[in-house]
């Protein structure tokens, strides 16, 4: 990633949620700053945005006023470029850095977006911008958002982008389909599990600093139980770090039970919003742990599911809502703790 960005290549970064994309991006930015102290890096997560206007406002608050170290110059440059809306200026109480918010009318959105990109292009500094959960723009009600962004991004030589996303099928369609504006415009990378031996060395060192031992057998059990999925392993390592007892497999299982019990109320309320067919399918996938062919007769009959058409309809909704994820091995319940809870429910 460092090599790609340093040499002017944009990146598409694809990985399931909670695998470590954000941490990786911020670490990359940290290392780039070590190599080039005068660069500027920006990170924005657009998962909560619902339309183009939300995207533009978030982009504006992320980058406007940040290209210059002198506040007066920063505000002057923002005012020079933003003509379609009235920016509001405030200052960070701790750093004194300018903060800019904008209020834009729907009729001015595209003009304002162009002005923000013109502002970015005007800088003589090297900039790197990471847009996390980039697949969200495919959900915007406005037509042509991908083409609009592509038309600006391709002509900004001083800025490179990291487009990160967790919905694998959507991201691949956006960047690998010849019909889409971003086709072959980036270097595509994916994050897999952290190597087990490397992860053990990392974790064991932290416990050693506390004069405690994390043996390899216990760590391997934890790693395998969650198939190397970073966030879940980190959650449990944090729990183990806080306990005073000697660390073994029994304590790992206690920590898992603790987390699952704490989440039960949340899971019960979540399932209440879904049809019986969807809940039954989710339950079946959890009990099977990983389903290679979800329309296979053996799976449908084995778990007494309805016809394949009903299964497909429920599956689509569960994937879109990120309750089920299609991994390389097959379909799994996205939330690993929820999968444990579901697997214990009566069927």
C-alpha positions as CSV (number, residue, x, y, z in Angstrom):
1,X,0.0,0.0,0.0
2,X,2.8,2.4,0.9
3,X,4.5,1.6,-2.5
4,X,1.3,2.1,-4.4
5,X,0.4,5.5,-2.8
6,X,4.0,6.7,-2.9
7,X,4.1,6.1,-6.6
8,X,0.8,7.7,-7.4
9,X,-1.6,4.7,-7.6
10,X,-5.0,4.8,-6.1
11,X,-6.1,1.7,-4.1
12,X,-9.2,-0.3,-3.6
13,X,-9.1,-2.1,-0.3
14,X,-11.7,-4.8,0.3
15,X,-12.2,-6.8,3.5
16,X,-15.0,-7.9,5.8
17,X,-15.9,-5.4,8.5
18,X,-13.9,-5.7,11.7
19,X,-11.0,-7.3,9.9
20,X,-8.7,-4.3,10.4
21,X,-9.1,-1.9,7.4
22,X,-9.3,1.3,9.4
23,X,-6.3,0.4,11.6
24,X,-4.3,-0.6,8.6
25,X,-5.1,2.6,6.7
26,X,-4.2,4.8,9.7
27,X,-1.0,2.9,10.2
28,X,-0.1,3.4,6.5
29,X,-0.8,7.1,6.9
30,X,1.5,7.2,10.0
31,X,4.3,5.5,8.0
32,X,3.8,7.8,5.0
33,X,4.2,10.8,7.4
34,X,7.5,9.3,8.7
35,X,8.8,9.2,5.1
36,X,7.3,12.5,4.0
37,X,6.5,14.8,7.0
38,X,4.9,17.5,4.9
39,X,2.2,15.3,3.3
40,X,-1.5,15.6,4.3
41,X,-3.7,12.6,5.1
42,X,-7.4,12.5,5.5
43,X,-9.7,9.7,6.6
44,X,-13.5,9.7,6.2
45,X,-16.0,7.0,6.9
46,X,-19.1,7.4,4.8
47,X,-21.1,4.5,6.2
48,X,-23.7,6.8,7.8
49,X,-24.2,9.0,4.7
50,X,-27.5,8.6,2.9
51,X,-27.1,10.8,-0.2
52,X,-24.7,13.0,-2.2
53,X,-25.4,16.0,0.1
54,X,-24.3,14.0,3.2
55,X,-21.1,12.9,1.3
56,X,-20.2,16.5,0.3
57,X,-20.8,17.9,3.8
58,X,-18.6,15.1,5.3
59,X,-15.9,15.7,2.7
60,X,-16.0,19.5,3.3
61,X,-15.6,19.1,7.1
62,X,-12.8,16.6,6.5
63,X,-10.6,18.6,4.1
64,X,-11.6,22.3,4.1
65,X,-9.2,24.6,5.9
66,X,-6.7,21.8,6.4
67,X,-4.3,22.6,3.5
68,X,-2.6,25.5,5.2
69,X,-0.9,25.7,8.6
70,X,-1.8,29.4,9.0
71,X,-5.5,29.7,10.0
72,X,-6.0,33.1,8.2
73,X,-4.5,31.7,5.0
74,X,-6.6,28.6,5.3
75,X,-9.9,30.6,5.7
76,X,-9.0,32.9,2.8
77,X,-8.3,29.9,0.5
78,X,-11.6,28.3,1.4
79,X,-13.5,31.5,0.8
80,X,-11.7,31.9,-2.6
81,X,-13.0,28.5,-3.9
82,X,-16.4,28.0,-2.3
83,X,-18.8,30.3,-4.0
84,X,-21.9,28.1,-4.3
85,X,-22.6,28.0,-0.5
86,X,-21.8,29.9,2.6
87,X,-19.1,28.1,4.7
88,X,-19.3,28.6,8.5
89,X,-15.9,28.9,10.2
90,X,-15.1,27.9,13.8
91,X,-11.8,27.0,15.5
92,X,-10.8,23.9,17.4
93,X,-10.5,24.9,21.1
94,X,-7.4,22.7,21.6
95,X,-5.4,23.1,18.4
96,X,-6.6,26.4,17.1
97,X,-7.1,24.7,13.6
98,X,-10.0,26.0,11.6
99,X,-13.1,23.9,11.2
100,X,-15.4,24.5,8.3
101,X,-19.1,23.4,7.9
102,X,-21.3,24.1,4.9
103,X,-25.0,24.3,4.2
104,X,-25.8,23.5,0.6
105,X,-29.0,23.4,-1.3
106,X,-29.7,20.3,-3.4
107,X,-29.5,22.3,-6.6
108,X,-25.9,23.4,-5.7
109,X,-24.5,20.0,-4.7
110,X,-22.6,19.2,-7.8
111,X,-21.2,22.7,-8.1
112,X,-20.0,22.6,-4.4
113,X,-18.4,19.2,-4.9
114,X,-16.4,20.6,-7.9
115,X,-15.4,23.6,-5.8
116,X,-14.1,21.3,-3.0
117,X,-12.0,19.3,-5.5
118,X,-10.7,22.5,-7.1
119,X,-9.7,23.6,-3.6
120,X,-7.8,20.3,-3.1
121,X,-6.1,20.5,-6.5
122,X,-4.9,24.1,-5.8
123,X,-2.6,22.8,-3.0
124,X,1.1,22.2,-3.8
125,X,1.1,19.6,-1.1
126,X,0.9,15.8,-1.6
127,X,-2.4,14.6,-0.1
128,X,-3.8,11.1,0.6
129,X,-7.6,10.6,1.2
130,X,-9.1,7.4,2.5
131,X,-12.8,6.9,2.0
132,X,-14.0,4.0,4.1
133,X,-17.2,2.0,3.3
134,X,-17.0,3.4,-0.2
135,X,-19.7,1.0,-1.4
136,X,-22.2,3.3,0.4
137,X,-22.3,5.6,-2.6
138,X,-24.0,2.8,-4.6
139,X,-27.0,3.3,-2.3
140,X,-27.4,7.0,-2.9
141,X,-30.7,8.0,-4.6
142,X,-29.0,10.4,-7.0
143,X,-28.0,8.9,-10.4
144,X,-24.4,9.0,-11.7
145,X,-22.6,9.7,-8.4
146,X,-19.8,7.2,-9.3
147,X,-19.2,8.8,-12.7
148,X,-19.3,12.3,-11.1
149,X,-16.6,11.4,-8.5
150,X,-14.5,9.6,-11.1
151,X,-14.6,12.7,-13.3
152,X,-13.0,14.8,-10.6
153,X,-10.7,12.2,-9.0
154,X,-8.9,11.3,-12.2
155,X,-7.7,14.8,-12.8
156,X,-6.1,15.6,-9.4
157,X,-2.4,14.7,-9.7
158,X,-1.4,15.8,-6.2
159,X,-4.0,13.5,-4.5
160,X,-4.3,9.8,-4.2
161,X,-7.2,7.8,-2.8
162,X,-7.8,4.7,-0.8
163,X,-11.3,3.4,-1.5
164,X,-12.1,0.9,1.3
165,X,-15.2,-1.3,1.6
166,X,-16.6,-4.3,3.3
167,X,-19.3,-5.4,0.9
168,X,-17.2,-7.6,-1.3
169,X,-19.7,-8.1,-4.1
170,X,-20.5,-4.4,-4.4
171,X,-16.9,-3.2,-4.3
172,X,-15.9,-5.8,-6.9
173,X,-18.7,-4.7,-9.2
174,X,-17.8,-1.1,-8.8
175,X,-14.1,-1.5,-9.6
176,X,-13.8,-4.6,-11.7
177,X,-16.9,-4.3,-14.0
178,X,-16.2,-2.8,-17.4
179,X,-19.6,-1.1,-17.2
180,X,-18.8,1.0,-14.1
181,X,-16.9,4.4,-14.1
182,X,-14.1,3.2,-11.7
183,X,-13.3,0.2,-13.8
184,X,-9.5,-0.6,-13.6
185,X,-8.8,2.8,-12.1
186,X,-7.1,1.5,-9.0
187,X,-4.9,-1.2,-7.6
188,X,-7.2,-3.7,-5.9
189,X,-6.0,-5.3,-2.6
190,X,-7.7,-7.4,0.1
191,X,-7.0,-8.1,3.7
192,X,-7.0,-11.6,4.9
193,X,-6.4,-13.0,8.4
194,X,-3.2,-12.0,10.2
195,X,-0.8,-14.9,10.2
196,X,-1.3,-17.0,13.3
197,X,2.3,-17.1,14.4
198,X,2.8,-13.4,13.9
199,X,-0.4,-12.7,15.8
200,X,0.6,-15.0,18.7
201,X,4.0,-13.2,19.0
202,X,2.3,-9.8,19.1
203,X,-0.2,-10.8,21.8
204,X,2.2,-12.8,23.9
205,X,4.5,-9.8,24.2
206,X,1.8,-7.7,25.7
207,X,1.0,-10.4,28.3
208,X,4.7,-10.8,29.0
209,X,4.8,-7.1,29.9
210,X,2.2,-7.9,32.6
211,X,4.3,-10.8,33.8
212,X,1.7,-13.2,32.5
213,X,1.9,-16.1,30.1
214,X,-0.3,-16.6,27.0
215,X,0.7,-20.1,25.8
216,X,0.6,-21.0,22.1
217,X,-2.0,-23.8,22.5
218,X,-4.5,-21.4,24.2
219,X,-3.9,-18.7,21.6
220,X,-4.3,-21.1,18.7
221,X,-7.6,-22.3,20.2
222,X,-8.9,-18.7,20.3
223,X,-7.6,-17.9,16.8
224,X,-9.2,-21.0,15.3
225,X,-12.5,-20.5,17.1
226,X,-12.9,-17.2,15.3
227,X,-11.1,-18.2,12.1
228,X,-8.5,-15.4,12.6
229,X,-11.1,-12.6,12.4
230,X,-9.2,-9.7,14.0
231,X,-11.8,-7.8,15.9
232,X,-13.2,-10.8,17.7
233,X,-9.8,-12.0,18.7
234,X,-8.9,-8.5,20.0
235,X,-12.1,-8.3,22.1
236,X,-11.3,-11.6,23.8
237,X,-7.6,-10.8,24.2
238,X,-8.6,-7.6,25.9
239,X,-10.9,-9.6,28.3
240,X,-8.1,-12.1,29.1
241,X,-5.7,-9.2,29.8
242,X,-8.2,-7.9,32.4
243,X,-8.6,-11.2,34.2
244,X,-6.3,-12.1,37.1
245,X,-6.6,-15.9,36.6
246,X,-4.0,-18.0,34.7
247,X,-4.9,-18.0,31.0
248,X,-6.0,-21.2,29.5
249,X,-8.7,-22.6,27.2
250,X,-11.2,-22.7,30.0
251,X,-10.7,-19.0,30.6
252,X,-11.1,-18.3,26.9
253,X,-14.5,-20.0,26.9
254,X,-15.5,-18.1,30.0
255,X,-14.7,-14.8,28.2
256,X,-16.7,-15.9,25.1
257,X,-19.7,-16.8,27.4
258,X,-19.4,-13.4,29.0
259,X,-19.5,-11.5,25.8
260,X,-22.3,-13.5,24.3
261,X,-24.4,-13.1,27.5
262,X,-23.9,-9.4,27.4
263,X,-25.2,-9.2,23.8
264,X,-28.2,-11.4,24.2
265,X,-30.7,-8.6,24.6
266,X,-29.3,-6.8,21.5
267,X,-29.6,-10.0,19.4
268,X,-33.1,-10.7,20.5
269,X,-34.2,-7.2,19.5
270,X,-32.4,-7.4,16.2
271,X,-34.1,-10.6,15.2
272,X,-37.5,-9.2,16.1
273,X,-37.3,-7.0,12.9
274,X,-37.0,-10.0,10.6
275,X,-39.5,-12.6,9.2
276,X,-39.6,-16.1,10.5
277,X,-38.1,-17.3,7.2
278,X,-35.1,-15.0,7.6
279,X,-34.5,-15.9,11.2
280,X,-34.7,-19.6,10.4
281,X,-32.2,-19.3,7.6
282,X,-29.8,-17.2,9.9
283,X,-30.2,-19.9,12.6
284,X,-29.4,-22.7,10.1
285,X,-26.3,-20.9,8.8
286,X,-25.1,-20.4,12.4
287,X,-25.6,-24.1,13.3
288,X,-23.8,-25.2,10.1
289,X,-21.0,-22.6,10.8
290,X,-20.2,-22.3,7.1
291,X,-22.5,-23.2,4.1
292,X,-20.8,-23.7,0.8
293,X,-24.0,-24.1,-1.3
294,X,-27.0,-22.4,0.4
295,X,-29.4,-23.8,-2.3
296,X,-28.2,-27.3,-1.9
297,X,-31.0,-29.8,-1.3
298,X,-29.1,-31.3,1.6
299,X,-28.8,-28.0,3.5
300,X,-32.5,-26.9,2.8
301,X,-33.9,-30.3,3.8
302,X,-31.5,-30.8,6.7
303,X,-32.7,-27.6,8.3
304,X,-36.3,-27.9,7.1
305,X,-36.2,-24.6,5.2
306,X,-38.7,-23.5,2.7
307,X,-38.3,-23.6,-1.1
308,X,-35.1,-22.3,-2.7
309,X,-36.9,-19.1,-3.9
310,X,-37.8,-18.2,-0.3
311,X,-34.3,-19.0,0.9
312,X,-32.8,-16.7,-1.8
313,X,-35.1,-13.9,-1.0
314,X,-34.3,-14.1,2.7
315,X,-30.6,-14.5,1.9
316,X,-30.5,-11.3,-0.1
317,X,-31.9,-9.3,2.7
318,X,-29.6,-10.8,5.3
319,X,-26.5,-10.1,3.1
320,X,-27.6,-6.5,2.4
321,X,-28.1,-5.9,6.1
322,X,-24.7,-7.6,6.8
323,X,-26.0,-10.4,9.0
324,X,-24.7,-13.0,6.6
325,X,-21.4,-12.7,4.7
326,X,-20.2,-14.7,1.7
327,X,-16.6,-15.7,2.5
328,X,-14.3,-17.6,0.2
329,X,-15.3,-20.8,2.1
330,X,-19.0,-20.1,2.0
331,X,-21.8,-18.3,3.8
332,X,-21.3,-17.4,7.4
333,X,-23.1,-15.3,10.1
334,X,-21.2,-12.0,10.0
335,X,-21.2,-11.4,13.8
336,X,-19.2,-14.4,15.2
337,X,-20.6,-13.9,18.7
338,X,-24.1,-13.8,17.4
339,X,-23.4,-17.0,15.5
340,X,-22.5,-18.7,18.8
341,X,-25.7,-17.4,20.4
342,X,-27.9,-18.5,17.4
343,X,-26.3,-21.9,17.3
344,X,-27.7,-22.6,20.8
345,X,-31.3,-21.6,20.1
346,X,-33.8,-24.4,19.5
347,X,-34.6,-24.9,15.8
